Amino acid sequence: INIGTDLLQPFGLLINKSGGYCVKGDINLKNSFFPSLEFGYSDINKTFKSGIHCLASGSYGKVGLNIPITSSGAKAENMFFIGLHYGLATVKYDLNNLFFSDSYWENSVTSFSNQKALVGWYEGTVGLRVQIIGPISMGWAVQYKSPLNVKYGTNSNPAYVPGYGQFNDPNVT
């Protein structure tokens, strides 16, 4: 059983105004399959280039399967892997400084507060995990994410989804 966390996520507020924490784990099944589970919380307080200000927070969970392409060590301590995961997040968000241009109603700026959304997505993963010393490993992963099911807020779509990131389709992190 491997248990870990994303060490960069708590420092995200310093870099890109989003941060959080997560706990993830996987189980080694005969060095061939690694079912995985991840839970976390994240938030954002950011003004985008368009001028829209987003304040969002929520929790998420992911379940999936990683398969080693190549591995070494008796317990696959070092491996290059691919994976497929499903993520689900709840998010509460505010969107401010939204600009609408309309020939009938003229131009207007508005805000949507206390919006809630439920987002499900799939993600394809390619990653590397390397044993550093004893039971400590480090690694990285590239994730391709795309929404599957979304229950939007009453007036808007979320700009940011915990565990997913900026709500683009697709999103590569």
N, C-alpha and C positions, 0 to 999 in steps of 0.2 A: 504494500500500500504506500503510495506517495502522497504527501500532503504538502501544499505550498501556498504561496501568495504572490501577487504582483507587487514588486518592490517600488515600481515607479508611480503607481496610481496615487498613493498618498501625497506625492510631491507634485502632482499635476496642477494644483492651484497656483504654484509658483510659475509654471511654464505656460499653460493654456487656460487657466481659470476654470478647470474642472478637476475634480479629485474624488477620492473615495477609497474603498478597501474591498478586498475579496479573499475568500478562502476557496481553494480548489484541491481536488484530489482525484487520483485514479487508482485502479486496481490492476496489477499485472496478472493476466491470465495466460500462463505458459509462454511468455515472451512474444505472444502473437496478437493479443487484443488487450486494449487498455480502456475499459469503460470509465468515463470521467463525469464528475459532478462539480459545479462551481456555484457559489452564492456570493452576492456582494451588494454594495450600496455605493451610489455615486451621485454627485451633484455638479451643477455648473452655474456660474454667474458671469455671463459673457455678453458683450455687444458685438454683433457680427458686422462685416463690412457694409452690409446694406443699411445699418443703423438700428436694426431690430435688437432689442435687449431681451435676453432669455435668462430666466431664473428657474431652474428645474432640479428636482431631486426624486430619488426613488430606489427601489431594490430590484434585483434581478436574480434569476437562476438559469443555469445551463446544464444540459445533460447531453452526453454524446459518446463517441467511440473514436479512439485514436488507434491507428495501425502502423507499426514500425515498417519503414521501407528498408532500413538497415539498422542493426543494433550490435552492440558489443557488451560483454560482461555477462556473468552468470544470470543476473536478474535484469538484463537490458538496461543497465545503468546509463549507458550512452546510447542515444538513438536519434535518428532522423525519422520523422513520422508525418503522416497525413491523417486528417480527422474530419468527421462530420458531426455537428452539434445543433441542438435546438435550444434557443434562448427565449425566455419570457420575462417581461419587465412591466412593472407598474410605475407610472411617473405622474407627479403632480408638478404643474408648471404655470408660469406667468409669461406672457409675451407682451412687451411694451414697445411703443414707438412704431407701430405698424402703419404704413402709409398706403392708402387706397386712392386710386385715381379713377374718377367716374365722370362722364360728361353730364349726367343727370344730377347726381348728388354733389358734384364738384369734388375737390380733393379733401381728404380727411385723414387724420391721424387718430389711432385708437389703441386700446390695450385690451387684452383678454387675461383675466385673473382667475385663479383657482380652477384651472383646467385639469382634467385627469384623463389619462389614456392607458390602455393596455396593449402592449406590442409583443408579438411573437415573430421570431425570425429564424432562419437557418444560417449556419456559417460553415464554410469549408476552411480547413486549417492546414498549414504546412509549418512544421516546427522542428526544433532541435533541442535536445536536453543532454547536458554533459555533467557527469559527476565531478565535483570540485575536490572535495575531501570528505571521507567518511560518508555519512548519510546526506550530505549537502550537495545539491545539484543546482545548476543555473541553466537558463535557456531563453529562447525567443520563439515567437510564432507570428506568422502573417495570417490574417483572417479576412476572408471575403464574406461579407454579410449582406443578406437581402431579406426584407420583410415578407412574412407569409400571411399573417393576420393582424389587423390593426383595428382597435376600437378607439377612435379619435375622441378628443375633447368635444364639448358641445359646440364650440365655435371655431376650432382650429386644429391643426396638426402640431405635434410636438416638434420643436427644433432639435431637441437632444433627448436621447433615450439611454438610461443607465444600462451598462453592459454592451450596448450597441454603439454608442457614440453619437456624433452629429447625424441626424436622421436623413441620410441620403440613400438612394437606391441605385446602385449598390454602394456599400461602404467598405473600403479596404483599410484595415488598421494593422 
